[in-house]
Structures are given as structure tokens and as C-alpha cells.
Amino acid sequence: MPWIKVYSVEEASGFLKKQYEAAIKRAGRIWHIVSIMSQNPRALKASMDFYGAVMFGRSPLSRGQREMLAVVVSAENHCIY
């Protein structure tokens, strides 16, 4: 089984620490989807920026429709959140 080293909040420094602080401010905690990217904080930031644009940016879909699509895709992928 693959194993990926993730950095905890206590281990984080520099740019990763800044990204973790933003994640905590946004969600109240560090979710696994965030911590799995901890070895590449720039990719983590890009991913969170993309998520923000998709979920909160201008769109012909309502916020509720976007959330509904996210739930359906997660369920289809057997994700547990």
C-alpha cells in the first residue's frame, strides 16, 4: 500500500505554514485532502485557488447546484467526507 508523508500543522513552516493557516481560517481544520498536498505547498495553493474559483467564482450554476454536483461526484467516487 502506498504511503505519503504528510506534514502536520506543528511541523509546517514557511509557505506551507501560511497555507495551513489559510485552510484553518477557511474550514476550521486541516482536511486530509489538504494535508496530502503538504509536500508541495505551491500545488496546495493552486488547488485551493482553483477550488475557490469553481465553487465561489462567477458561474451560470448557483452555489447550491455546484455543491450538489460536488456531492454527487464524491458519492460516485465513494469518497467519505
Summary of the structure (lengths in Angstrom):
residues: 81
radius of gyration: 14.2
end to end distance: 21.6
largest distance: 41.2
contacts: 167
relative contact order: 0.11
helix: 59%
strand: 0%
